[in-house]
């Protein structure tokens, strides 16, 4: 897409108006604000002047070619306006109009525009904005700044712009995607990210149709994703545990981790994360808290740890340096309690920050600093001097400020110097926590797992070797495939009336449903052939399903679930966690984009609480993490290789041995 959308040679507004309650007013006003940079033409059927400027009745009357045409006219006029714009040579159309009914629908509209060599934003867009090119085709007034915004909701996008302005920030580029008949999120986001004056990007998405394209968007500039977490998969019934546990929210998180994108939950949170990204250029984990009081320090430190940051104790040398500077009652560890020393000498703030900064990734200053000048004008000079010393101190370690009154000359000075200043510790810590180190991202590479020794050879002969309906989705064929890829199963076979050549005790299970226990489709601890045959007769009377019998695993191990699920937007995802019949209840799982490499599978396992049990909890023998990771790799690869399947699952997996498997 050419940059003509954000820096057009000429602009025409169709539907221009003098009424501030109408879109035509704001489009005309915004377009005219850039009149020193480009010709602006206003079009209205009335032909009367708008905002003191002459107008034209139609696009056909313009004296030159309109490079960009913004349309805010009634829906019934839309087809004619689009035709007029294309006939006039427009290269871009920004369609504000909602409720457009176009012959053949939006696909026909997009084809009409593209066939003329033009591109369309919308319909139902809330406009475009570029601070560098003085282009302001939106409702209201946006403030210039370093944040690029691409939004599937125009109102949310504008809210982000207004919130950024409150923080003395602003927008570089803004575009409301609208109904995306032609230009979609990826193309528009690429243009916003590429702008030299964009330093951080906020995307608001109401669906994840962008999928893994998000990975390609995330480059050198920080990207923050604000989304309601919707994947279509989350709104349909799922048959397997994996489908239930790989929630839309878990998939969003997995996509963000793979792309190295920061996840936000609200517009304000997104802005504060953007503020942190602008001030903090390296990952942050270890934080020093410097407070005016013990209470503020404790609150800040506890919040930091709850958000995944670390508040480490200082080394003895740092504690001693603080002791020489602060009064006897001061808190010298982390957090630091200044105990009134800041009020006595405003330069104490920067001196303490200078002492503790080498031990951490960032310093948080919380309390009254930056409020002195607002309350006591006589302190403006000393506080500004202290603020200047602070900016000189934090050349290598960033400092973020929470002040009780986020207003006044010191706040303005600090923000102008690139120091984030917040009115609450909540917003400060939330933004800072977004800078914690991300796991290595990127689209998982192709992987070829190493084969593992087989406990049970592939089945052969008899009905067990016959092709199963649905490719490998039948249990027998699925089991055979998994065994061939090195996944271990207990010895077993299809149940027959004859005495099976297995070691007792054995397990009897019905084949087909994923949730066998709810249907009474699993019987454990069958110690003799007589017990087996009796339970088989009872199960057949209840369930018209084939039966499977296998040796019961008697070792004590942790029951796990490993599954792969095909999301309609992001493709294969792999889920691992605590398994068994309580899998959904415990919900201790982690999800990642698949298929996985072996190292990625091990990382996924390590993110769960159950991994602590696997590593040998209180003297218990450790589990075979290598074998478990291998299963996660295999399931992701199989699902990718079989597009007819939507999910594949092993639950439970115990001691590296699969006790049940399901695919659909």
C-alpha positions in Angstrom: 0.0 0.0 0.0 1.4 3.4 -1.0 1.8 6.1 1.7 -0.8 8.2 -0.2 -3.4 7.2 2.4 -1.5 9.0 5.2 0.1 11.7 3.2 -2.1 12.4 0.1 -1.3 15.1 -2.4 -4.9 16.4 -2.4 -8.0 15.7 -0.2 -11.7 15.9 -0.9 -14.4 15.6 1.7 -17.8 14.5 0.4 -20.6 15.5 2.7 -18.9 18.5 4.2 -21.0 20.4 6.8 -21.1 23.4 9.1 -22.9 21.4 11.8 -20.5 20.2 14.6 -23.0 17.4 15.3 -22.2 15.8 11.9 -19.3 13.8 10.6 -19.0 16.2 7.6 -18.1 19.0 10.0 -15.2 17.2 11.6 -13.9 15.8 8.4 -13.9 19.2 6.8 -12.3 20.9 9.8 -9.6 18.2 10.0 -8.9 18.4 6.3 -8.6 22.1 6.3 -6.1 22.0 9.2 -3.7 20.5 6.6 -4.5 23.0 3.9 -1.1 24.6 4.1 0.4 21.2 3.0 -2.1 20.2 0.3 -5.2 21.4 -1.6 -8.4 20.6 0.2 -11.8 20.4 -1.6 -15.1 20.3 0.2 -18.1 18.8 -1.6 -21.8 19.2 -0.6 -24.9 18.9 -2.7 -26.1 22.3 -1.3 -23.2 24.1 -2.7 -23.0 26.6 0.2 -19.8 27.6 1.9 -18.6 25.4 4.7 -16.4 26.7 7.5 -15.9 29.8 5.4 -14.6 27.9 2.4 -16.2 27.5 -1.0 -17.6 24.1 -1.9 -18.4 22.0 -5.0 -21.6 20.1 -5.6 -20.0 16.9 -6.9 -16.5 15.4 -7.3 -16.9 15.9 -11.0 -16.6 19.7 -10.4 -13.1 19.6 -8.8 -10.4 21.5 -10.5 -7.8 18.7 -9.9 -7.6 15.1 -9.0 -8.5 14.2 -5.4 -5.8 11.8 -4.2 -7.9 10.8 -1.1 -11.7 11.1 -0.8 -13.4 11.0 2.6 -17.1 10.1 2.4 -19.7 10.9 5.0 -22.9 10.9 3.0 -26.1 8.8 3.5 -25.9 5.1 2.6 -28.2 5.4 -0.5 -25.7 7.8 -2.1 -22.7 5.6 -1.6 -22.6 3.7 -4.9 -22.7 7.0 -6.9 -20.1 8.7 -4.7 -17.7 5.8 -5.1 -18.1 5.8 -8.8 -17.6 9.6 -8.9 -14.4 9.3 -6.8 -12.9 6.6 -9.0 -13.9 8.5 -12.1 -12.1 11.5 -10.7 -8.9 9.5 -10.2 -9.0 9.0 -6.4 -6.3 6.5 -5.2 -7.8 6.2 -1.7 -11.3 6.3 -0.3 -12.0 6.6 3.4 -15.6 5.5 4.0 -17.1 6.9 7.2 -20.6 6.0 6.0 -22.3 3.2 8.0 -25.1 0.9 6.8 -23.8 0.9 3.2 -25.8 -1.4 0.9 -23.8 -2.0 -2.2 -24.9 -4.1 -5.1 -23.2 -7.5 -4.7 -22.2 -6.6 -1.1 -18.8 -5.5 0.3 -16.8 -8.0 -1.9 -18.2 -6.3 -5.0 -17.4 -2.9 -3.5 -13.8 -3.9 -2.9 -13.5 -5.3 -6.4 -14.9 -2.2 -7.9 -12.4 0.0 -6.0 -9.3 -2.3 -6.7 -10.2 -2.7 -10.3 -9.8 1.1 -10.7 -6.4 1.0 -9.0 -7.6 2.5 -5.8 -7.9 1.3 -2.1 -10.6 1.6 0.4 -10.7 2.0 4.2 -14.1 1.0 5.6 -17.0 1.4 5.3 -18.0 2.3 8.8 -14.5 3.6 9.5 -13.9 6.5 11.9 -11.2 7.9 9.8 -7.4 8.2 9.5 -4.9 10.5 11.1 -1.2 11.3 10.6 0.5 13.9 12.8 3.6 14.3 10.5 1.6 15.1 7.4 -1.1 17.2 9.1 -3.9 14.7 8.0 -6.8 14.7 10.4 -9.8 12.9 9.0 -11.5 11.8 12.3 -14.1 12.9 14.8 -12.7 15.3 17.4 -9.2 16.4 17.8 -6.2 14.1 18.3 -2.8 15.1 19.8 0.5 14.4 18.0 2.8 11.9 19.6 4.7 8.7 19.1 1.9 6.1 19.4 0.5 4.4 16.3 -3.1 3.0 16.6 -4.9 0.5 14.4 -8.3 -0.3 15.7 -11.2 -2.5 14.6 -13.4 -0.2 16.7 -13.1 3.5 15.8 -14.4 4.5 19.3 -11.8 2.4 21.1 -9.1 3.8 18.9 -10.2 7.4 19.6 -10.4 6.7 23.3 -6.8 5.5 23.2 -5.8 8.8 21.5 -7.6 10.8 24.2 -6.0 8.7 27.0 -2.6 9.2 25.5 -3.1 12.9 25.4 -3.8 12.9 29.1 -0.4 11.4 29.7 1.2 14.1 27.6 1.6 11.6 24.8 -0.2 11.4 21.5 -0.6 9.6 18.2 1.7 9.3 15.2 -0.8 7.6 13.0 -4.4 6.4 13.6 -6.6 4.3 11.4 -10.1 2.9 12.1 -10.4 -0.4 10.1 -14.2 -0.4 9.9 -15.8 -3.2 8.0 -12.5 -3.8 6.1 -14.1 -4.4 2.7 -10.7 -3.9 1.1 -7.8 -2.8 3.3 -7.5 -5.0 6.4 -5.6 -5.0 9.7 -2.3 -6.3 8.4 -1.9 -3.9 5.5 -3.0 -0.9 7.6 -0.8 -1.9 10.6 2.2 -2.3 8.3 1.8 1.3 7.2 1.3 2.6 10.7 4.3 0.6 12.1 6.5 1.7 9.2 6.0 5.4 9.8 9.3 6.9 11.1 7.4 9.0 13.8 5.8 5.8 15.2 7.7 4.4 18.1 5.2 2.1 19.6 2.0 0.6 18.2 -1.4 -0.3 19.8 -3.6 -2.7 18.0 -7.2 -3.1 19.0 -8.7 -6.3 17.5 -12.2 -7.7 18.0 -11.2 -11.0 16.4 -8.0 -12.9 15.7 -8.5 -13.2 11.9 -5.0 -11.7 11.5 -3.7 -15.0 12.9 0.0 -15.6 12.6 0.4 -12.5 10.5 0.8 -10.8 13.9 4.2 -12.4 14.1 5.3 -10.7 11.0 4.1 -7.3 12.2 6.2 -7.4 15.4 9.6 -6.2 14.5 11.9 -3.6 16.0 9.0 -1.4 17.4 7.0 -2.6 20.4 3.5 -3.8 19.6 0.7 -3.9 22.2 -2.3 -6.0 21.5 -5.6 -5.0 23.0 -8.3 -7.5 22.3 -11.4 -9.0 23.8 -9.7 -12.4 23.3 -12.1 -13.8 20.8 -11.4 -16.8 18.7 -14.3 -18.5 17.0 -13.2 -21.8 18.5 -14.1 -20.5 21.9 -17.8 -20.0 21.0 -18.5 -23.5 19.9 -18.9 -26.7 21.8 -15.7 -28.8 22.0 -15.6 -32.6 22.5 -12.1 -32.9 24.0 -10.5 -31.6 27.2 -7.9 -29.9 25.0 -10.6 -28.0 23.1 -12.0 -26.8 26.4 -8.7 -25.9 27.9 -7.2 -24.1 24.8 -9.5 -21.2 25.5 -9.7 -18.1 23.2 -7.8 -16.2 25.9 -5.1 -18.9 26.1 -4.7 -18.7 22.3 -4.3 -15.0 22.4 -1.6 -15.3 25.0 0.1 -18.0 23.0 0.1 -15.8 19.9 1.4 -12.8 21.8 4.3 -14.9 23.2 5.2 -16.2 19.8 5.1 -12.8 18.3 6.8 -11.0 21.1 3.7 -8.8 21.5 2.6 -7.2 24.7 -1.0 -8.1 25.8 -3.3 -5.4 27.2 -6.8 -5.7 28.7 -8.1 -2.1 28.6 -7.4 1.0 26.6 -5.9 2.7 29.7 -3.7 -0.3 30.3 -2.5 -0.2 26.7 -1.6 3.5 27.0 0.4 2.9 30.2 2.2 0.0 28.6 3.0 2.2 25.6 4.3 4.8 28.0 6.6 2.2 29.6 7.8 1.0 26.2 8.8 4.6 25.3 10.8 5.0 28.5 12.2 1.5 28.9 14.1 0.1 26.0 15.3 -3.2 27.6 13.5 -6.0 29.4 12.7 -5.4 33.1 12.5 -8.0 35.8 14.3 -6.7 38.9 12.8 -3.4 40.3 14.0 -1.1 43.1 11.2 0.7 45.0 12.1 4.1 46.6 9.2 5.5 48.7 8.4 8.5 50.9 6.8 6.2 53.4 6.9 2.6 54.5 3.2 2.1 53.5 3.7 3.3 49.9 6.8 1.2 49.5 5.1 -1.9 50.8 2.1 -1.4 48.5 4.4 -0.8 45.5 6.6 -3.8 46.2 3.7 -6.2 46.8 2.0 -5.1 43.6 5.2 -5.5 41.6 5.7 -9.1 42.8 2.0 -9.9 42.1 2.5 -8.7 38.5 5.6 -10.9 38.0 8.3 -8.5 38.8 11.1 -9.1 41.4 11.9 -6.7 44.2 15.4 -8.1 45.3 17.2 -7.3 48.5 20.1 -4.9 48.0 23.7 -6.0 48.5 25.5 -5.0 51.8 27.5 -2.3 50.0 24.3 -0.7 48.7 22.7 -0.8 52.1 25.7 0.8 53.7 25.7 3.6 51.1 22.0 4.3 51.9 22.8 4.2 55.6 25.2 7.1 55.2 22.7 9.2 53.4 19.4 8.5 55.1 18.2 9.0 58.7 18.4 6.1 61.2 14.7 5.2 61.0 14.8 4.8 57.2 14.2 1.5 55.5 17.5 0.5 53.8 16.5 -2.7 52.0 14.2 -2.9 49.0 11.8 -1.1 49.2 13.6 2.0 50.5 11.7 4.1 53.0 13.1 7.6 52.9 11.6 8.5 56.2 11.2 12.2 55.5 14.7 12.6 53.9 13.3 13.6 50.6 11.2 16.4 52.1 14.3 17.7 54.0 16.5 17.7 50.9 14.9 17.3 47.5 18.2 16.2 46.0 17.9 13.0 48.2 15.6 11.5 45.6 18.1 11.5 42.8 20.9 10.5 45.2 19.1 7.4 46.3 18.1 6.5 42.8 21.8 6.8 41.8 22.8 4.4 44.6 20.2 1.6 43.9 20.0 1.8 40.1 23.1 -0.5 39.4 21.4 -3.4 41.1 18.1 -3.5 39.1 16.6 -3.1 35.7 14.4 -0.2 36.7 13.7 2.2 39.7 10.2 3.1 40.8 10.0 6.4 42.8 6.6 6.5 44.6 5.2 9.2 46.9 5.3 13.0 46.9 8.1 13.8 44.6 6.9 16.0 41.6 4.0 17.3 43.8 6.0 19.8 45.8 5.9 22.6 43.2 2.1 22.0 42.6 1.3 22.6 46.3 4.1 25.0 47.2 5.1 27.4 44.4 8.2 28.4 46.5 9.5 24.9 46.0 9.3 24.9 42.3 12.9 25.9 41.8 14.4 23.3 44.1 12.1 20.5 42.8 12.9 21.3 39.2 16.6 21.2 40.1 16.1 17.8 41.7 14.2 16.6 38.7 17.0 17.7 36.4 19.5 15.8 38.6 17.2 12.7 38.4 17.2 12.8 34.6 21.0 13.0 34.6 21.2 10.0 37.0 19.0 7.6 35.0 21.0 7.5 31.8 21.4 3.7 32.0 18.7 2.5 34.4 15.2 3.9 33.7 13.2 5.5 36.5 9.4 5.7 36.6 7.6 8.1 39.0 4.3 7.7 40.9 3.3 11.1 42.3 0.3 11.9 44.5 -0.5 14.9 42.3 0.3 14.2 38.6 0.2 17.9 37.6 2.3 21.0 37.7 5.7 22.1 36.4 7.8 19.3 37.7 5.5 16.7 36.1 5.6 18.5 32.8 9.4 18.7 33.0 9.8 15.0 33.8 7.4 13.9 31.0 9.1 16.2 28.5 12.4 14.5 29.5 10.9 11.1 28.8 10.3 10.1 32.4 6.9 8.4 32.8 4.9 10.1 35.6 1.7 8.3 36.9 -1.0 9.4 39.3 -1.4 5.9 40.7 1.0 3.1 41.5 -1.4 0.6 39.8 -1.0 2.1 36.4 2.8 2.5 36.8 3.4 -1.1 37.8 1.0 -2.4 35.2 2.9 -0.7 32.5 6.2 -1.7 33.8 5.2 -5.3 34.2 4.6 -5.4 30.4 8.4 -5.1 30.0 9.2 -8.4 31.7 11.4 -10.6 29.5 9.4 -12.5 26.9 10.2 -16.0 25.9 11.8 -16.3 22.5 9.1 -15.8 19.9 8.6 -16.5 16.2 6.7 -19.0 14.2 7.7 -22.4 15.4 10.0 -24.1 12.9 9.5 -27.4 11.2 10.5 -30.2 13.6 11.3 -33.8 13.1 11.1 -35.6 16.5 13.6 -38.2 17.5 12.0 -41.7 17.7 11.7 -43.2 21.1 11.8 -46.9 22.0 8.3 -48.4 21.6 6.6 -50.2 24.5 4.0 -51.7 22.1 4.6 -52.4 18.5 2.1 -51.3 15.9 -0.9 -53.5 15.7 -1.1 -56.0 12.9 -3.6 -58.6 11.8 -7.3 -59.0 12.4 -9.8 -56.1 12.7 -7.3 -54.0 14.7 -5.3 -53.4 11.6 -8.2 -52.5 9.4 -8.5 -48.8 8.3 -10.6 -46.8 10.7 -13.3 -44.4 9.6 -12.1 -40.8 9.5 -8.5 -41.5 8.7 -6.5 -41.8 12.0 -9.3 -40.4 14.1 -10.4 -43.9 15.2 -8.6 -45.0 18.4 -6.9 -48.0 16.9 -5.5 -46.2 13.9 -4.6 -43.2 16.1 -2.8 -45.4 18.6 -0.9 -47.1 15.8 0.2 -43.8 14.4 1.3 -42.5 17.8 3.3 -45.7 18.5 5.0 -45.4 15.2 6.1 -41.9 16.3 7.6 -43.1 19.5 4.7 -42.5 21.9 4.5 -45.3 24.5 1.2 -47.1 25.3 0.5 -50.1 27.6 0.1 -53.4 25.9 -3.5 -53.9 24.8 -5.9 -54.8 22.0 -9.6 -54.8 21.0 -11.6 -56.8 23.5 -12.8 -60.3 22.4 -14.6 -63.0 24.3 -11.5 -65.0 24.5 -9.0 -64.6 27.4 -6.6 -61.8 26.4 -2.9 -62.6 26.6 -2.3 -59.7 29.0 -0.8 -59.3 32.5 -3.5 -58.5 35.1 -4.8 -56.2 36.4 -6.2 -54.7 33.2 -8.4 -51.8 32.2 -11.5 -52.0 30.1 -12.7 -48.9 28.1 -15.2 -48.0 25.5 -13.8 -46.6 22.2 -15.1 -43.4 20.8 -16.1 -40.7 23.3 -13.5 -38.4 24.8 -15.2 -38.2 28.2 -15.4 -41.9 28.9 -15.8 -41.7 32.6 -19.0 -39.7 32.4 -20.5 -42.4 30.4 -19.3 -45.3 32.6 -17.0 -46.2 29.8 -13.9 -47.1 31.9 -13.4 -49.9 34.4 -10.1 -50.2 36.3 -8.5 -52.9 38.5 -9.9 -55.9 36.7 -7.8 -58.7 38.3 -9.1 -61.9 36.5 -10.5 -62.9 33.1 -13.9 -63.5 34.8 -14.0 -60.0 36.1 -13.1 -58.7 32.7 -15.8 -60.6 30.8 -18.4 -59.7 33.4 -17.7 -56.0 33.1 -17.5 -56.2 29.3 -21.0 -57.6 29.2 -22.3 -54.9 31.4 -20.6 -52.2 29.4 -21.9 -53.5 26.1 -25.4 -53.5 27.6 -25.0 -49.8 28.3 -23.0 -48.6 25.4 -23.1 -49.8 21.8 -19.4 -49.2 21.3 -16.3 -51.3 20.6 -14.3 -52.1 23.7 -10.6 -52.0 24.4 -8.6 -53.9 27.0 -5.0 -53.1 28.1 -2.6 -53.7 31.0 -3.1 -51.3 33.9 -0.2 -49.1 34.7 0.4 -49.6 38.4 3.2 -47.1 39.0 2.4 -43.9 40.8 2.9 -40.9 38.6 1.4 -37.5 37.8 -1.5 -37.6 35.4 -1.0 -35.2 32.5 -2.8 -33.9 29.5 -1.1 -33.2 26.2 -3.2 -32.1 23.2 -3.1 -30.2 20.0 -6.0 -28.1 18.7 -6.6 -26.4 15.4 -7.8 -22.8 15.9 -9.5 -21.4 12.8 -7.4 -18.2 13.0 -3.9 -19.2 14.3 -3.8 -22.8 13.2 -2.2 -25.5 15.4 -1.9 -24.8 19.1 -0.5 -27.3 21.7 -1.7 -27.5 25.3 0.0 -29.2 28.2 -0.9 -29.4 31.9 -2.4 -31.4 34.7 -4.6 -34.1 33.3 -7.0 -36.9 34.2 -10.7 -36.5 34.9 -10.0 -33.2 36.8 -8.3 -31.5 33.9 -10.9 -28.8 33.4 -11.5 -28.3 37.1 -7.8 -27.8 37.9 -7.1 -25.9 34.7 -3.4 -25.9 35.2 -2.4 -25.7 31.6 -0.3 -23.7 29.2 -0.9 -23.3 25.4 1.6 -22.4 22.7 1.5 -22.1 18.9 2.5 -25.3 17.3 3.9 -27.5 16.1 6.7 -27.2 18.6 10.4 -28.0 18.7 11.6 -30.2 21.5 13.1 -27.1 23.3 9.8 -25.2 22.9 7.9 -28.2 24.4 10.1 -28.2 27.4 9.6 -24.4 27.9 5.8 -25.0 27.7 6.0 -27.7 30.3 8.0 -25.4 32.6 5.3 -22.7 32.6 2.8 -24.9 34.5 2.5 -25.5 38.2 2.4 -29.3 37.7 6.0 -29.1 36.3 7.1 -28.7 39.9 5.8 -32.2 40.6 7.5 -33.5 37.5 10.8 -32.2 38.7 10.6 -34.3 41.9 8.4 -32.9 44.6 9.6 -33.5 48.2 11.8 -36.5 47.4 9.6 -38.1 44.7 11.5 -39.4 41.6 11.5 -36.9 38.7 9.5 -37.6 35.6 10.9 -38.1 32.2 10.5 -34.5 30.9 12.2 -35.6 27.7 9.5 -38.2 27.0 6.7 -35.8 27.8 8.1 -33.0 25.6 8.4 -35.6 22.8 4.7 -36.3 23.0 3.9 -32.6 22.7 6.1 -32.4 19.6 4.5 -35.4 18.0 0.9 -34.3 18.6 1.5 -30.9 17.0 3.2 -32.5 14.0 0.5 -35.0 13.5 -2.3 -32.4 13.6 -0.4 -30.2 11.1 0.0 -33.2 8.8 -3.7 -34.2 9.0 -5.8 -31.2 8.0 -9.0 -33.3 8.4 -8.5 -33.3 12.2 -9.4 -30.5 14.5 -7.9 -31.9 17.7 -5.8 -34.7 19.0 -5.3 -35.5 22.7 -3.6 -37.8 25.1 -5.2 -37.8 28.5 -4.0 -39.0 30.8 -0.3 -39.3 30.1 1.5 -41.0 33.1 5.1 -41.8 33.5 5.6 -41.0 29.8 3.0 -43.6 28.9 -0.3 -42.7 27.1 -3.3 -44.2 28.8 -5.9 -42.8 26.4 -6.0 -40.9 23.1 -8.6 -39.1 21.2 -8.8 -37.3 17.9 -11.6 -35.7 15.9 
